[in-house]
Amino acid sequence: MVDDIFAEWEVLWGEKAVYDVMAALAFRCEPSLPFSWFDGIQFLVGIERDAMGQWCRLPSRKK
């Protein structure tokens, strides 16, 4: 599901419902692999960078 959301991110990023679904998934789903707090912060920073890129035309994060 996450891959599908990110594949269509240019269309979906402005829809509030998408953020509600992502928040629900984050609170209800266990991660498939353990990660440290630093990895979690880095992931959130990447999401923020991508979101800001929608407004400011910043380069996307490396995958």
DRENMAR-316005 format. One record per residue (C-alpha): residue in three letters; x, y, z. Coordinates in nm, 3 decimals. Layout:
% residues N
<rec><rest>Ala</rest><c1>X</c1><c2>Y</c2><c3>Z</c3></rec>
...
END
This chain:
% residues 63
<rec><rest>Met</rest><c1>0.000</c1><c2>0.000</c2><c3>0.000</c3></rec>
<rec><rest>Val</rest><c1>0.280</c1><c2>0.242</c2><c3>0.086</c3></rec>
<rec><rest>Asp</rest><c1>0.447</c1><c2>0.185</c2><c3>-0.252</c3></rec>
<rec><rest>Asp</rest><c1>0.115</c1><c2>0.259</c2><c3>-0.423</c3></rec>
<rec><rest>Ile</rest><c1>0.071</c1><c2>0.581</c2><c3>-0.226</c3></rec>
<rec><rest>Phe</rest><c1>0.421</c1><c2>0.705</c2><c3>-0.305</c3></rec>
<rec><rest>Ala</rest><c1>0.388</c1><c2>0.606</c2><c3>-0.672</c3></rec>
<rec><rest>Glu</rest><c1>0.095</c1><c2>0.850</c2><c3>-0.698</c3></rec>
<rec><rest>Trp</rest><c1>0.229</c1><c2>1.107</c2><c3>-0.452</c3></rec>
<rec><rest>Glu</rest><c1>0.222</c1><c2>1.396</c2><c3>-0.700</c3></rec>
<rec><rest>Val</rest><c1>-0.156</c1><c2>1.354</c2><c3>-0.723</c3></rec>
<rec><rest>Leu</rest><c1>-0.226</c1><c2>1.258</c2><c3>-0.361</c3></rec>
<rec><rest>Trp</rest><c1>-0.009</c1><c2>1.493</c2><c3>-0.156</c3></rec>
<rec><rest>Gly</rest><c1>-0.274</c1><c2>1.763</c2><c3>-0.139</c3></rec>
<rec><rest>Glu</rest><c1>-0.551</c1><c2>1.534</c2><c3>-0.013</c3></rec>
<rec><rest>Lys</rest><c1>-0.609</c1><c2>1.545</c2><c3>0.365</c3></rec>
<rec><rest>Ala</rest><c1>-0.752</c1><c2>1.191</c2><c3>0.364</c3></rec>
<rec><rest>Val</rest><c1>-0.414</c1><c2>1.055</c2><c3>0.251</c3></rec>
<rec><rest>Tyr</rest><c1>-0.248</c1><c2>1.191</c2><c3>0.566</c3></rec>
<rec><rest>Asp</rest><c1>-0.526</c1><c2>1.045</c2><c3>0.780</c3></rec>
<rec><rest>Val</rest><c1>-0.470</c1><c2>0.702</c2><c3>0.623</c3></rec>
<rec><rest>Met</rest><c1>-0.092</c1><c2>0.727</c2><c3>0.666</c3></rec>
<rec><rest>Ala</rest><c1>-0.132</c1><c2>0.830</c2><c3>1.031</c3></rec>
<rec><rest>Ala</rest><c1>-0.367</c1><c2>0.538</c2><c3>1.094</c3></rec>
<rec><rest>Leu</rest><c1>-0.119</c1><c2>0.298</c2><c3>0.937</c3></rec>
<rec><rest>Ala</rest><c1>0.166</c1><c2>0.440</c2><c3>1.142</c3></rec>
<rec><rest>Phe</rest><c1>-0.024</c1><c2>0.388</c2><c3>1.468</c3></rec>
<rec><rest>Arg</rest><c1>-0.169</c1><c2>0.045</c2><c3>1.388</c3></rec>
<rec><rest>Cys</rest><c1>0.104</c1><c2>-0.137</c2><c3>1.194</c3></rec>
<rec><rest>Glu</rest><c1>0.420</c1><c2>-0.286</c2><c3>1.332</c3></rec>
<rec><rest>Pro</rest><c1>0.738</c1><c2>-0.217</c2><c3>1.131</c3></rec>
<rec><rest>Ser</rest><c1>0.861</c1><c2>-0.507</c2><c3>0.919</c3></rec>
<rec><rest>Leu</rest><c1>1.216</c1><c2>-0.447</c2><c3>1.046</c3></rec>
<rec><rest>Pro</rest><c1>1.332</c1><c2>-0.294</c2><c3>1.373</c3></rec>
<rec><rest>Phe</rest><c1>1.482</c1><c2>0.053</c2><c3>1.349</c3></rec>
<rec><rest>Ser</rest><c1>1.650</c1><c2>0.297</c2><c3>1.585</c3></rec>
<rec><rest>Trp</rest><c1>1.510</c1><c2>0.634</c2><c3>1.687</c3></rec>
<rec><rest>Phe</rest><c1>1.767</c1><c2>0.799</c2><c3>1.461</c3></rec>
<rec><rest>Asp</rest><c1>1.651</c1><c2>0.597</c2><c3>1.160</c3></rec>
<rec><rest>Gly</rest><c1>1.293</c1><c2>0.701</c2><c3>1.240</c3></rec>
<rec><rest>Ile</rest><c1>1.390</c1><c2>1.068</c2><c3>1.252</c3></rec>
<rec><rest>Gln</rest><c1>1.583</c1><c2>1.036</c2><c3>0.926</c3></rec>
<rec><rest>Phe</rest><c1>1.277</c1><c2>0.881</c2><c3>0.762</c3></rec>
<rec><rest>Leu</rest><c1>1.058</c1><c2>1.170</c2><c3>0.880</c3></rec>
<rec><rest>Val</rest><c1>1.315</c1><c2>1.423</c2><c3>0.758</c3></rec>
<rec><rest>Gly</rest><c1>1.303</c1><c2>1.257</c2><c3>0.416</c3></rec>
<rec><rest>Ile</rest><c1>0.924</c1><c2>1.279</c2><c3>0.406</c3></rec>
<rec><rest>Glu</rest><c1>0.939</c1><c2>1.646</c2><c3>0.504</c3></rec>
<rec><rest>Arg</rest><c1>1.199</c1><c2>1.714</c2><c3>0.234</c3></rec>
<rec><rest>Asp</rest><c1>0.982</c1><c2>1.546</c2><c3>-0.029</c3></rec>
<rec><rest>Ala</rest><c1>0.675</c1><c2>1.738</c2><c3>0.085</c3></rec>
<rec><rest>Met</rest><c1>0.861</c1><c2>2.069</c2><c3>0.076</c3></rec>
<rec><rest>Gly</rest><c1>0.989</c1><c2>1.975</c2><c3>-0.267</c3></rec>
<rec><rest>Gln</rest><c1>0.630</c1><c2>1.978</c2><c3>-0.389</c3></rec>
<rec><rest>Trp</rest><c1>0.613</c1><c2>2.349</c2><c3>-0.304</c3></rec>
<rec><rest>Cys</rest><c1>0.972</c1><c2>2.464</c2><c3>-0.353</c3></rec>
<rec><rest>Arg</rest><c1>1.098</c1><c2>2.231</c2><c3>-0.627</c3></rec>
<rec><rest>Leu</rest><c1>1.369</c1><c2>2.086</c2><c3>-0.405</c3></rec>
<rec><rest>Pro</rest><c1>1.543</c1><c2>1.773</c2><c3>-0.534</c3></rec>
<rec><rest>Ser</rest><c1>1.390</c1><c2>1.448</c2><c3>-0.406</c3></rec>
<rec><rest>Arg</rest><c1>1.572</c1><c2>1.240</c2><c3>-0.148</c3></rec>
<rec><rest>Lys</rest><c1>1.785</c1><c2>0.954</c2><c3>-0.268</c3></rec>
<rec><rest>Lys</rest><c1>1.611</c1><c2>0.618</c2><c3>-0.258</c3></rec>
END
